[in-house]
Amino acid sequence: MNRAKEKTLRPSTTSRTFLVRVPEQATPEQLEARRARAEEAVKRLKDGAEFARVAATYSDAPDSLQGGVIGWRSQQRLPELYVEALRP
């Protein structure tokens, strides 16, 4: 990551996460079921549902019952996918 981009990010951020687990050897049916679950969660969020409720209902993340909150993290402790999404 270049230094100019790093400076545009906050040194740390609090965020929430949502996870739909997919088995390593997933069958096409399992993949479709997981995709449908994720799409239903996104639909509910777009319809205005509270993130914490959707996370508790649909997420497989260990923190889902806490509303998906992963707490404060420095950008160095976030996956690159998250860092990219946080860029202005």
Steps between C-alpha positions, in 0.01 A plus 500: 500500500648837414547771763269755331207260524582408861477865603141525372385232743428550866765343727231276650134435447217309658304274275246224481527184303269247346606151399328221311719191523533272200631146549830424324350226286163672457255348258320724252191473720693612807649791306157608383356476851783714639464752219125523564567555872747782426264659247213492748717674760600769249136549402399549863779755549398690187143499629624678812545217750743560784841347426527343846171313453594377154842388624344312791255328268708423191872523580721204585768724652593434864397858589163485327300499823680820600371666183805412293714758681868419472609812687780747442777380271797672342509479124796261530275252684223508238483276193595686180141459377381709797771762450398543136135544598589768756688720255321827418 
